[in-house]
Amino acid sequence: MKTILVPTDFSIASRNAATYAAQIATIFKAKMILFHAYMLPTPVMEVPYVMVTANELQKQNENNIKKQGEELRRHYGIEVEHLVQIGIPSDEIKLLTLEKKIDLVVIGMKDGAEMDKILGSTAIFAIRKVRSAVIIVPADFNFTPLRKIIYASDFSYEIPPNLFEPMIKLSKAFKASIDILNVHRQHVGVTEGQRAGNKKLETIFNGIDHRFSTITNASVMNGINVYIEHNPAELLVMVAHKHTFFERVFTKSQTTAMAYETKIPLLILKENQ
């Protein structure tokens, strides 16, 4: 893991995500890129408005991000690059992940009434568009070295082994165990698909402390949250299946179940990367 991208809007949530990313960068001796994208404000007709020029906004944003970068560099002793660009944030983030060969994107998540502003717009579109793995960090989550990772598996999809690399690297770096969780909507026992999936994962996670767990819950998201309550962990992992994951998970109701109620960071592995 060589390069970590942290999109920031200078909010408390994004600053917390930058702190989280900095501590991961310290472990991997990785470079961090702080990035801010902005759009020019559009004046509303017949409303008094003081126009701010692009140069003024650019300078202000550059000063803000430079200060944040210097604080992280000084405190964590890591290499920090900072960039500011005008444009649609999610589009600029996607381009940057390709241009800079980003290994991991770390995004802060606001809580409560503010959640939709970040999950419902920039971050959610960025997560859909980028090919890199993404970690969503809750605003009030303080970094804790990884001791346990919960991977919520879905054996209805064929998953290429290289997809798990970010999770495996984090597990090895922190010497964290992995719980492989499968949630059934109704009690059906161990299926053939699950047996086959377990066998493949045994090979992929060879050499890593791991265990398999199966629970029954009418709601997959609720089942995951209940499991986390009884099995505390520092990271939840899910795979973003193309054309299905976001339709299932990031609808308004499922966002509450997965993102709002989940109090630990969420690592999203991208099937189409």
Secondary structure, DSSP 8 states (H G I E B T S, - for coil): --EEEEE--SSHHHHHHHHHHHHHHHHHT-EEEEEEEE------TTS------HHHHHHHHHHHHHHHHHHHHHHH---EEEEEEES-HHHHHHHHHHHTT-SEEEEEE--GGGHHHIIIIIHHHHHHH--SEEEEEETT------SEEEEE--TTS---GGGGHHHHHHHHHHT-EEEEEEEESS---S-HHHHHHHHHHHHHTTTS-EEEEEEE-SSHHHHHHHHHHHS--SEEEEEE-TTTHHHHHSSHHHHIIIIIS--S-EEEEETT-
